[in-house]
Amino acid sequence: MKSTIETLAAKLRSGDCTSVSLTEEYIRAIEASDINAYVHRSFALAREQAKRADEMLAAGKGTVLTGIPMALKDNICTKGEETTCCSKILRGYVPFFDATAWEKLKEQGAVLLGKNNMDEFAMGSTSETSCYGAPLNPWNKTRVTGGSSGGGAAAVAGHLAAYALGSDTGGSIRQPASFCGIVGLKPTYGAVSRYGLIAYGSSLDQIGPMGNSVKDVAIVFDAIKGEDARDATSEQTFGTVADRLEGGVNGLRIGVAEEYFDGLGAEMREKFDAAIELFARLGAKIVRLSVPGIKLALPAYYIIACAEASSNLGRYDGIRFGYRAEKYDSVDDMICKTRTEGFGKEVQRRIMLGTYVLSAGYYDAYYKKACKLRASITASFAEAFASCDVLLAPTVPNTAFPLGYTGKNRIEMYLSDICTVPVNIAGLPAVSLPCGKDADGMPVGMQLIGRKFDEATILRAAYAYENCAEPVGEAEGGVRV
């Protein structure tokens, strides 16, 4: 049985277990695991927080998240706990402040087990660019977890955390959720504060939850959302979503954009056709439409994301914090060697691309045009939502790659983000949830995309599907209740 937040919270409240005993179960499971989901373990802190959580529950001051063991992606800052973005250049960095999202969870008595593995600086689609080595998919340890929030997805799927927070810049929550057979929510840009999230692409990054059920991610989203004075891009959201999941999809208009399904293999297409048929049986109106902007999203995304990465990662110079080269002849030589030795090849590649598109003579030709394309893509989605309430699409065109797979060329790997990046370009919310398995028994993911700040509708539709679809099952190992 999957360990959902609700089942664990019920056990804590009934006295069947304590947060201390539950935390010890997770710690033992993590220590016995070989999937490399965690890169920093905060077990001493977790034990202290579990004791405080039990005190909160005994005093009647707890919430549904109080005492529940969880994990954070290694790019979310935690006061006094190492945060490295799985990069050599940040090894040993210990923040002196908490990210707002973690601060909110901590106030509710959450128990932090540690930091999850990820692609270095969130740049990648398999989590194999991590300086700590790749996490392994709990469904099949010869497959990748997806990226960049791969360690969090593996921890949740492998029952090594009840839920996890990740970040999504171009699909980094949804794609690993798809590969690992769990639920992942990428909120609307601005719905969750980015304060304390180490930046990759500032206009694209968004923190969001990963869990074993739609209800789990709704509960966590309610806990972390809202305006924050420390993040000027954050906005106030109104109402909670976890208490609005009931109601079904009768009369809901679900759009199916042909661009999302172009070139999709027959086996994958069969899963999505079955999902569309199920929604129709539940009373939803299926609307076939076209969103031309989708095909423009991938090139625009890589130009914008790399340009912002080039700017954001300029601060890692070996002077202020983090790794510094041991031998150098001058300040310039020290900075050059530090960045060459400290950054992995994929990060270097994206910094170079970003620097190129921002350079004199190329800014107008590339970056400025990408920003114009972004406006066009956003308008395409707005037009689509005039005739539907939710868009249904594949999360990824394939299931989890084998470890070490590079495809025919690097471009093929970048194309795996083709279904996820349009959402980030337009700043929309989207949730990925399982919708079957392939012939090898690997999970297939479906995403539901909504209007800005309309997480309630996509989660309601996802909840209706989850309750009626045939269960995908779960990976072996970890804590069970």
C-alpha positions as CSV (number, residue, x, y, z in Angstrom):
1,M,0.0,0.0,0.0
2,K,1.3,3.5,-0.9
3,S,2.3,5.6,2.1
4,T,0.3,8.8,1.3
5,I,0.3,11.8,3.5
6,E,-3.3,11.1,4.6
7,T,-2.6,7.5,5.7
8,L,0.5,8.6,7.6
9,A,-1.3,11.5,9.2
10,A,-4.2,9.3,10.3
11,K,-1.7,6.9,12.0
12,L,0.0,9.7,13.8
13,R,-3.3,11.0,15.1
14,S,-4.7,7.7,16.1
15,G,-1.5,6.8,18.1
16,D,-0.7,3.8,15.9
17,C,2.8,5.4,15.5
18,T,4.7,8.5,16.5
19,S,6.7,10.8,14.3
20,V,9.8,9.6,16.0
21,S,9.1,6.0,15.2
22,L,8.0,6.8,11.6
23,T,11.1,8.9,11.0
24,E,13.3,6.0,12.2
25,E,11.5,3.7,9.7
26,Y,12.4,6.1,6.9
27,I,16.0,6.5,8.1
28,R,16.4,2.7,8.1
29,A,14.9,2.4,4.6
30,I,17.2,5.1,3.3
31,E,20.3,3.5,4.9
32,A,19.4,0.2,3.3
33,S,18.6,1.7,-0.1
34,D,21.0,1.6,-3.1
35,I,19.2,3.9,-5.5
36,N,21.2,7.0,-4.6
37,A,18.1,9.2,-4.1
38,Y,19.8,11.3,-1.3
39,V,23.0,13.2,-1.5
40,H,22.9,14.9,1.9
41,R,21.2,13.2,4.9
42,S,19.9,15.3,7.7
43,F,19.0,12.5,10.1
44,A,20.1,14.3,13.3
45,L,17.9,17.2,12.3
46,A,15.1,14.9,11.3
47,R,15.1,13.2,14.8
48,E,14.9,16.6,16.5
49,Q,12.1,17.7,14.2
50,A,10.2,14.5,14.8
51,K,10.3,15.0,18.6
52,R,8.9,18.6,18.1
53,A,6.3,17.3,15.8
54,D,5.1,14.7,18.4
55,E,4.9,17.6,20.9
56,M,2.8,19.7,18.5
57,L,0.4,16.8,17.8
58,A,0.1,16.0,21.5
59,A,-0.8,19.7,22.1
60,G,-3.4,19.7,19.3
61,K,-1.4,22.2,17.2
62,G,-0.5,20.0,14.3
63,T,-1.7,20.0,10.7
64,V,-2.0,17.1,8.2
65,L,1.8,17.6,7.4
66,T,3.0,17.6,11.0
67,G,5.4,14.8,11.7
68,I,5.5,13.6,8.1
69,P,9.0,12.7,6.8
70,M,9.9,14.4,3.5
71,A,12.8,15.6,1.4
72,L,14.0,18.6,-0.6
73,K,15.8,18.9,-3.9
74,D,19.4,19.9,-3.4
75,N,18.8,23.4,-4.9
76,I,16.4,24.5,-2.1
77,C,18.3,26.3,0.6
78,T,18.1,25.1,4.2
79,K,19.7,27.0,7.1
80,G,22.6,25.0,8.5
81,E,22.3,22.1,6.1
82,E,24.5,21.7,3.0
83,T,23.0,22.7,-0.3
84,T,25.1,22.1,-3.4
85,C,22.9,21.8,-6.5
86,C,24.8,18.5,-7.0
87,S,27.8,20.5,-8.3
88,K,31.4,20.4,-7.3
89,I,31.5,24.1,-7.4
90,L,29.1,24.4,-4.4
91,R,30.3,21.5,-2.3
92,G,30.5,22.5,1.3
93,Y,28.1,25.5,0.9
94,V,25.8,25.8,4.0
95,P,23.2,28.5,3.6
96,F,22.4,30.8,6.5
97,F,18.7,31.0,5.6
98,D,15.8,28.9,4.7
99,A,13.9,28.9,1.4
100,T,10.4,30.2,1.9
101,A,8.8,27.0,0.8
102,W,10.8,25.0,3.3
103,E,10.2,27.6,6.0
104,K,6.5,27.2,5.6
105,L,6.7,23.4,5.8
106,K,9.0,23.6,8.8
107,E,6.5,25.8,10.6
108,Q,3.9,23.1,10.1
109,G,6.2,20.5,11.7
110,A,7.5,18.8,8.6
111,V,10.5,16.4,9.1
112,L,13.4,16.8,6.7
113,L,15.2,13.6,5.9
114,G,17.7,15.2,3.6
115,K,18.5,16.6,0.2
116,N,17.7,14.7,-3.0
117,N,19.9,14.0,-6.0
118,M,19.5,16.1,-9.1
119,D,21.1,17.1,-12.4
120,E,23.8,19.7,-11.7
121,F,22.2,23.1,-11.3
122,A,19.0,21.5,-12.6
123,M,20.5,21.2,-16.1
124,G,19.5,17.8,-17.6
125,S,16.7,15.3,-18.2
126,T,18.1,12.2,-16.5
127,S,19.8,13.4,-13.3
128,E,23.0,11.8,-14.6
129,T,24.9,15.2,-14.6
130,S,25.0,15.1,-10.8
131,C,28.5,15.2,-9.3
132,Y,27.3,12.5,-6.9
133,G,26.4,10.0,-9.6
134,A,23.0,9.2,-11.0
135,P,20.0,8.2,-8.9
136,L,18.4,4.9,-10.0
137,N,14.8,4.4,-11.0
138,P,13.0,2.2,-8.3
139,W,10.9,0.5,-11.0
140,N,14.1,-0.7,-12.8
141,K,17.5,0.2,-11.5
142,T,19.0,0.0,-15.1
143,R,16.8,3.0,-16.0
144,V,17.1,6.7,-15.3
145,T,14.8,8.6,-12.9
146,G,14.4,11.5,-15.2
147,G,15.5,15.0,-14.4
148,S,16.3,17.3,-13.0
149,S,14.4,16.4,-9.9
150,G,15.2,12.8,-10.3
151,G,16.3,12.1,-6.7
152,G,13.0,13.4,-5.3
153,A,11.0,11.3,-7.7
154,A,13.0,8.2,-6.8
155,A,12.7,8.9,-3.1
156,V,8.9,9.2,-3.3
157,A,8.5,6.2,-5.7
158,G,10.9,4.1,-3.6
159,H,9.0,5.1,-0.4
160,L,12.1,6.8,1.0
161,A,10.1,10.0,1.7
162,A,6.3,10.6,1.9
163,Y,6.7,13.5,-0.4
164,A,9.4,15.8,-1.8
165,L,9.8,19.3,-3.2
166,G,11.4,19.7,-6.6
167,S,11.8,22.6,-9.0
168,D,10.5,22.7,-12.6
169,T,12.3,24.9,-15.2
170,G,11.3,23.0,-18.3
171,G,9.7,19.9,-17.0
172,S,12.0,19.0,-14.1
173,I,9.2,17.9,-11.8
174,R,6.8,16.4,-14.3
175,Q,9.3,14.4,-16.4
176,P,10.8,12.5,-13.4
177,A,7.3,12.0,-12.0
178,S,6.3,10.4,-15.3
179,F,9.4,8.2,-15.4
180,C,9.0,7.1,-11.7
181,G,5.2,6.6,-11.7
182,I,4.2,9.3,-9.2
183,V,2.3,12.6,-9.3
184,G,4.2,15.9,-9.8
185,L,2.8,19.4,-9.8
186,K,4.4,22.3,-11.6
187,P,2.5,25.3,-10.2
188,T,1.8,28.6,-12.0
189,Y,4.8,30.8,-12.2
190,G,4.6,33.0,-9.1
191,A,2.2,30.8,-7.2
192,V,5.1,29.6,-5.0
193,S,7.9,31.8,-3.8
194,R,11.3,31.2,-5.4
195,Y,13.2,32.8,-2.5
196,G,15.9,30.3,-1.5
197,L,15.7,28.4,-4.7
198,I,19.2,28.5,-6.3
199,A,18.4,29.8,-9.8
200,Y,18.8,28.2,-13.2
201,G,16.4,30.3,-15.3
202,S,14.7,32.9,-13.1
203,S,11.7,33.5,-15.4
204,L,11.0,29.8,-15.8
205,D,11.9,28.2,-12.4
206,Q,9.1,27.1,-10.1
207,I,9.1,25.0,-6.9
208,G,6.5,22.3,-6.7
209,P,5.5,19.1,-4.9
210,M,5.9,15.4,-5.8
211,G,3.8,12.7,-4.1
212,N,2.2,9.3,-4.3
213,S,-1.3,10.8,-5.0
214,V,-3.0,13.8,-6.4
215,K,-4.3,14.6,-2.9
216,D,-0.8,14.6,-1.6
217,V,0.5,17.2,-4.0
218,A,-2.6,19.3,-3.4
219,I,-2.0,19.3,0.3
220,V,1.6,20.3,-0.1
221,F,0.8,22.9,-2.7
222,D,-1.7,24.5,-0.2
223,A,1.1,24.6,2.4
224,I,3.7,26.3,0.3
225,K,1.8,28.6,-2.1
226,G,1.3,32.4,-1.7
227,E,2.8,35.8,-2.0
228,D,6.2,36.4,-0.4
229,A,7.7,39.9,0.0
230,R,11.2,38.4,-0.7
231,D,10.2,37.3,-4.2
232,A,8.8,40.1,-6.3
233,T,7.5,37.6,-8.9
234,S,5.3,35.8,-6.3
235,E,1.6,36.4,-6.2
236,Q,-1.3,35.9,-3.8
237,T,-3.4,32.9,-4.6
238,F,-6.9,32.6,-3.3
239,G,-8.4,29.6,-1.6
240,T,-7.1,26.1,-1.0
241,V,-7.2,23.3,-3.6
242,A,-7.0,20.1,-1.5
243,D,-10.6,20.6,-0.3
244,R,-11.9,21.2,-3.9
245,L,-10.8,17.9,-5.5
246,E,-14.3,16.3,-5.4
247,G,-16.9,17.1,-8.0
248,G,-15.7,15.1,-11.0
249,V,-15.3,16.3,-14.5
250,N,-18.8,16.2,-15.8
251,G,-19.1,19.1,-18.3
252,L,-15.4,19.9,-18.1
253,R,-13.9,20.8,-21.5
254,I,-10.7,18.8,-22.0
255,G,-8.6,20.0,-24.9
256,V,-6.4,17.6,-27.0
257,A,-3.9,19.5,-29.0
258,E,-2.7,17.7,-32.1
259,E,0.8,19.1,-31.8
260,Y,1.5,17.2,-28.5
261,F,0.8,13.9,-30.2
262,D,2.8,14.4,-33.5
263,G,5.2,11.5,-33.9
264,L,4.1,9.7,-30.8
265,G,4.7,5.9,-30.9
266,A,1.7,3.6,-31.2
267,E,2.2,2.1,-27.7
268,M,2.3,5.5,-26.0
269,R,-0.6,6.8,-28.1
270,E,-2.7,3.9,-27.0
271,K,-2.3,4.9,-23.3
272,F,-3.4,8.5,-23.9
273,D,-6.3,7.4,-26.1
274,A,-7.5,5.3,-23.3
275,A,-7.2,8.2,-20.8
276,I,-9.2,10.4,-23.2
277,E,-11.9,7.8,-23.5
278,L,-12.1,7.5,-19.7
279,F,-12.5,11.2,-19.3
280,A,-15.3,11.1,-21.9
281,R,-17.0,8.3,-20.0
282,L,-16.8,10.4,-16.8
283,G,-18.7,13.2,-18.6
284,A,-16.0,15.5,-19.9
285,K,-16.3,17.1,-23.3
286,I,-13.3,16.3,-25.5
287,V,-12.3,19.2,-27.7
288,R,-9.8,18.5,-30.5
289,L,-7.8,21.7,-31.3
290,S,-4.5,23.1,-32.4
291,V,-2.0,25.1,-30.4
292,P,0.6,26.1,-33.0
293,G,2.8,27.8,-30.5
294,I,3.8,24.4,-29.0
295,K,6.2,23.7,-31.8
296,L,8.0,26.9,-31.2
297,A,8.6,26.4,-27.5
298,L,11.7,24.2,-27.5
299,P,14.1,26.5,-29.3
300,A,12.7,29.5,-27.5
301,Y,13.2,27.7,-24.2
302,Y,16.8,26.7,-24.7
303,I,17.8,30.2,-25.7
304,I,16.0,31.9,-22.8
305,A,17.0,29.3,-20.2
306,C,20.6,29.2,-21.2
307,A,20.8,33.0,-21.3
308,E,19.4,33.3,-17.8
309,A,21.7,30.5,-16.6
310,S,24.7,32.4,-18.0
311,S,23.8,35.4,-16.0
312,N,22.8,33.5,-12.8
313,L,25.8,31.3,-12.7
314,G,28.2,34.2,-13.1
315,R,28.4,34.5,-9.3
316,Y,30.3,31.2,-8.9
317,D,33.8,32.5,-9.3
318,G,35.7,31.0,-6.4
319,I,35.9,34.3,-4.5
320,R,32.7,34.6,-2.5
321,F,31.7,31.0,-1.7
322,G,32.0,27.4,-2.9
323,Y,34.9,25.6,-4.6
324,R,38.1,27.4,-5.5
325,A,40.9,26.0,-7.7
326,E,44.0,25.1,-5.7
327,K,46.7,26.4,-8.2
328,Y,46.5,29.6,-10.2
329,D,48.7,32.4,-11.3
330,S,46.3,35.4,-11.1
331,V,42.8,36.3,-10.2
332,D,41.7,35.8,-13.8
333,D,43.4,32.4,-13.9
334,M,41.8,31.4,-10.6
335,I,38.3,32.3,-11.9
336,C,38.9,30.4,-15.1
337,K,40.3,27.3,-13.5
338,T,37.6,27.4,-10.7
339,R,34.8,27.4,-13.2
340,T,36.4,24.9,-15.5
341,E,37.1,22.4,-12.7
342,G,33.9,23.2,-10.7
343,F,31.2,23.0,-13.4
344,G,30.4,19.8,-15.2
345,K,30.3,19.6,-19.0
346,E,26.6,20.1,-19.4
347,V,26.6,23.2,-17.3
348,Q,29.5,24.6,-19.2
349,R,27.8,23.9,-22.4
350,R,24.7,25.8,-21.4
351,I,26.6,28.7,-20.0
352,M,28.5,29.1,-23.2
353,L,25.3,28.9,-25.3
354,G,23.7,31.5,-23.0
355,T,26.7,33.8,-23.2
356,Y,26.7,33.5,-27.0
357,V,23.1,34.5,-27.4
358,L,23.5,37.5,-25.1
359,S,26.7,38.7,-26.8
360,A,26.9,41.8,-29.0
361,G,25.7,41.1,-32.5
362,Y,23.7,38.0,-31.5
363,Y,21.3,39.4,-28.8
364,D,18.8,40.7,-31.4
365,A,19.2,37.6,-33.6
366,Y,18.6,35.1,-30.9
367,Y,17.5,36.2,-27.4
368,K,15.2,39.1,-28.5
369,K,13.5,36.8,-31.0
370,A,13.1,34.1,-28.4
371,C,11.4,36.6,-26.1
372,K,9.0,37.5,-29.0
373,L,8.3,33.8,-29.6
374,R,7.5,33.5,-25.9
375,A,4.8,36.1,-26.2
376,S,3.4,34.3,-29.2
377,I,3.4,30.9,-27.4
378,T,1.6,32.5,-24.4
379,A,-1.0,33.9,-26.7
380,S,-1.5,30.5,-28.4
381,F,-2.3,28.9,-25.0
382,A,-4.7,31.8,-24.1
383,E,-6.5,31.2,-27.4
384,A,-6.8,27.5,-26.7
385,F,-8.2,28.1,-23.2
386,A,-11.0,30.1,-24.8
387,S,-12.4,26.8,-26.1
388,C,-11.4,24.4,-23.3
389,D,-10.8,24.3,-19.5
390,V,-7.9,21.9,-19.4
391,L,-5.4,20.5,-21.9
392,L,-4.4,16.8,-21.9
393,A,-1.0,15.8,-23.2
394,P,1.8,13.3,-22.8
395,T,4.3,14.4,-20.1
396,V,7.1,12.8,-22.1
397,P,7.0,11.1,-25.5
398,N,8.7,8.0,-24.0
399,T,9.3,6.1,-20.8
400,A,12.5,6.1,-18.8
401,F,15.8,5.8,-20.8
402,P,18.4,3.2,-19.9
403,L,21.2,4.6,-17.8
404,G,24.0,6.0,-20.0
405,Y,21.7,6.4,-23.0
406,T,22.8,9.4,-25.2
407,G,20.6,8.8,-28.2
408,K,21.7,9.4,-31.8
409,N,23.0,12.8,-30.7
410,R,22.6,15.3,-27.9
411,I,19.7,17.0,-29.6
412,E,17.6,13.9,-29.2
413,M,18.0,14.1,-25.5
414,Y,16.9,17.8,-25.5
415,L,13.9,16.8,-27.5
416,S,12.6,14.7,-24.6
417,D,11.5,18.0,-23.1
418,I,9.3,18.9,-26.0
419,C,6.0,18.3,-24.2
420,T,6.9,20.0,-20.9
421,V,8.7,23.2,-21.8
422,P,5.7,25.0,-23.4
423,V,4.1,25.2,-19.9
424,N,7.1,26.9,-18.4
425,I,7.4,29.3,-21.3
426,A,3.8,30.4,-20.8
427,G,4.0,30.3,-17.0
428,L,1.1,27.8,-16.7
429,P,0.3,25.1,-14.1
430,A,0.5,21.4,-15.0
431,V,0.3,18.1,-13.2
432,S,1.8,14.8,-14.3
433,L,0.2,11.5,-13.2
434,P,0.6,7.9,-14.2
435,C,-1.7,6.6,-17.0
436,G,-0.4,3.1,-17.6
437,K,2.8,1.1,-18.2
438,D,4.7,0.2,-21.3
439,A,5.6,-3.4,-22.5
440,D,8.6,-3.3,-20.2
441,G,6.5,-2.5,-17.1
442,M,7.7,1.2,-16.9
443,P,5.3,3.9,-16.0
444,V,3.8,6.2,-18.6
445,G,2.9,9.8,-17.6
446,M,0.1,12.1,-18.7
447,Q,-0.1,15.8,-17.9
448,L,-3.0,18.1,-17.5
449,I,-2.4,21.8,-18.2
450,G,-4.5,24.7,-16.9
451,R,-5.0,28.4,-17.0
452,K,-2.8,30.5,-14.8
453,F,-3.5,30.1,-11.1
454,D,-6.2,27.4,-11.9
455,E,-4.4,24.6,-10.1
456,A,-7.8,23.6,-8.6
457,T,-9.3,22.6,-12.0
458,I,-6.3,20.5,-13.2
459,L,-6.0,18.8,-9.8
460,R,-9.8,18.1,-9.7
461,A,-9.5,16.5,-13.2
462,A,-6.4,14.5,-12.1
463,Y,-8.2,13.3,-9.0
464,A,-11.2,12.1,-10.9
465,Y,-9.0,10.2,-13.3
466,E,-6.8,8.7,-10.5
467,N,-9.9,7.4,-8.7
468,C,-11.4,5.7,-11.8
469,A,-8.3,4.5,-13.7
470,E,-6.7,1.1,-13.2
471,P,-3.9,1.6,-10.7
472,V,-0.4,1.5,-12.2
473,G,1.1,-0.2,-9.1
474,E,4.2,0.8,-7.3
475,A,8.0,0.2,-7.1
476,E,9.4,-2.1,-4.5
477,G,11.3,-1.1,-1.3
478,G,11.0,1.6,1.3
479,V,8.4,2.3,4.0
480,R,4.9,0.8,3.8
481,V,1.9,1.5,6.1
